[in-house]
């Protein structure tokens, strides 16, 4: 009879991966990143634990939106005051905060609640090709 092996979060080996988003659809990059952040690519995947790896996304501003989403996709946030709903198109969001659409796409694919908020700290997004994580020796990840 085989025994199930449980790996604790603190015993887990965690790696760093890098994804170049230039010319790739935002959703495809976000789906791949979210799966790696959750740890779904590992044999010891546990849905209720933080078992995933770290992900760096570079060239987030060069990721593409297919169809007419560039001008028609809307992002919303509320200031907290009466009548404070603010709405931006993808193009406007990209020129103001180039990494924000990618961040929202990845965060939307992570679980809601405490675990999701902890997992949001496991990815970094950069608008350009430069990043300060060279000492972590990130492994390139294909989308």
C-alpha positions as CSV (number, residue, x, y, z in Angstrom):
1,X,0.0,0.0,0.0
2,X,1.3,3.4,-0.9
3,X,1.4,6.3,1.5
4,X,0.4,9.8,0.5
5,X,3.2,12.2,1.0
6,X,2.3,15.6,2.4
7,X,4.7,18.5,1.9
8,X,4.6,21.4,4.3
9,X,4.7,25.0,3.0
10,X,8.0,25.6,4.7
11,X,9.6,22.4,3.3
12,X,8.6,23.2,-0.3
13,X,11.3,24.1,-2.8
14,X,10.3,27.3,-4.6
15,X,11.7,28.5,-7.8
16,X,11.6,31.8,-9.8
17,X,10.3,31.9,-13.3
18,X,10.3,34.7,-15.9
19,X,7.7,35.2,-18.6
20,X,8.2,37.6,-21.6
21,X,4.8,38.9,-22.4
22,X,5.8,40.8,-25.6
23,X,3.4,40.0,-28.4
24,X,1.4,37.4,-26.4
25,X,-2.3,37.7,-25.4
26,X,-2.8,39.1,-21.9
27,X,-5.1,36.2,-20.9
28,X,-2.7,33.5,-22.0
29,X,0.2,35.0,-20.1
30,X,-2.0,35.5,-17.0
31,X,-3.4,31.9,-17.1
32,X,0.1,30.4,-17.3
33,X,1.4,32.7,-14.5
34,X,-1.6,32.0,-12.2
35,X,-1.1,28.2,-12.6
36,X,2.6,28.5,-11.7
37,X,1.8,30.8,-8.7
38,X,-0.8,28.3,-7.4
39,X,1.7,25.4,-7.9
40,X,-0.6,23.4,-10.2
41,X,2.5,22.2,-12.2
42,X,3.9,20.3,-9.2
43,X,3.1,16.8,-8.0
44,X,2.7,18.0,-4.5
45,X,0.0,20.5,-5.4
46,X,-2.4,21.3,-2.5
47,X,-5.3,23.6,-3.1
48,X,-5.4,25.1,0.4
49,X,-1.6,25.9,0.7
50,X,0.8,28.3,-0.8
51,X,2.9,25.7,-2.7
52,X,3.6,27.6,-5.9
53,X,6.6,29.4,-7.3
54,X,7.4,33.0,-8.0
55,X,6.7,34.6,-11.4
56,X,8.2,37.7,-13.0
57,X,6.4,39.1,-16.0
58,X,8.4,41.5,-18.2
59,X,7.3,43.6,-21.2
60,X,3.7,43.8,-19.8
61,X,3.0,46.9,-21.8
62,X,3.8,45.0,-25.0
63,X,1.2,42.2,-24.3
64,X,-1.7,42.3,-26.8
65,X,-5.5,42.3,-26.5
66,X,-7.3,40.5,-29.3
67,X,-10.3,41.8,-31.2
68,X,-11.7,45.2,-30.2
69,X,-10.9,44.8,-26.5
70,X,-8.2,47.5,-26.7
71,X,-10.8,50.2,-27.1
72,X,-13.9,48.4,-25.6
73,X,-12.7,46.5,-22.5
74,X,-13.5,48.5,-19.4
75,X,-11.8,48.5,-15.9
76,X,-13.7,49.9,-12.9
77,X,-12.8,51.0,-9.4
78,X,-14.7,53.0,-6.7
79,X,-13.3,55.8,-4.7
80,X,-15.5,55.1,-1.7
81,X,-17.4,58.3,-2.1
82,X,-21.0,58.7,-3.4
83,X,-20.9,58.7,-7.2
84,X,-17.2,57.7,-7.2
85,X,-17.2,54.9,-9.8
86,X,-14.3,55.5,-12.1
87,X,-14.1,53.7,-15.5
88,X,-11.1,53.3,-17.9
89,X,-10.6,51.6,-21.2
90,X,-7.7,49.1,-21.6
91,X,-5.9,51.7,-23.8
92,X,-6.2,54.4,-21.2
93,X,-5.2,52.1,-18.4
94,X,-2.1,51.0,-20.4
95,X,-0.9,54.5,-20.9
96,X,-1.4,55.4,-17.2
97,X,-0.3,52.2,-15.5
98,X,1.2,49.8,-18.1
99,X,1.5,46.8,-15.7
100,X,-2.0,47.2,-14.1
101,X,-4.1,45.2,-16.8
102,X,-1.7,42.2,-16.4
103,X,-1.8,42.5,-12.6
104,X,-5.6,42.5,-12.6
105,X,-5.7,39.6,-15.0
106,X,-3.4,37.4,-12.9
107,X,-5.1,38.4,-9.6
108,X,-8.5,37.6,-11.1
109,X,-7.3,34.0,-11.8
110,X,-6.1,33.4,-8.2
111,X,-8.5,32.4,-5.4
112,X,-10.5,35.0,-3.4
113,X,-9.8,35.3,0.3
114,X,-6.7,34.9,2.5
115,X,-4.8,32.5,0.2
116,X,-5.4,34.6,-2.9
117,X,-4.1,37.7,-1.1
118,X,-1.0,35.8,0.0
119,X,-0.4,34.5,-3.5
120,X,-0.6,38.0,-5.0
121,X,2.7,38.7,-3.3
122,X,4.4,35.9,-5.4
123,X,4.4,37.7,-8.7
124,X,6.1,40.8,-10.0
125,X,5.2,42.7,-13.2
126,X,7.4,45.1,-15.1
127,X,6.3,47.3,-18.0
128,X,9.7,47.0,-19.7
129,X,12.4,44.4,-20.1
130,X,14.4,45.4,-17.0
131,X,13.9,43.8,-13.7
132,X,15.9,43.7,-10.4
133,X,15.5,39.9,-9.8
134,X,18.7,38.7,-11.6
135,X,20.1,37.3,-8.3
136,X,17.2,34.8,-8.1
137,X,18.3,33.3,-11.5
138,X,14.7,33.0,-12.9
139,X,14.1,30.2,-15.4
140,X,12.4,31.3,-18.7
141,X,8.8,30.0,-19.0
142,X,7.2,29.6,-22.4
143,X,3.5,30.5,-22.8
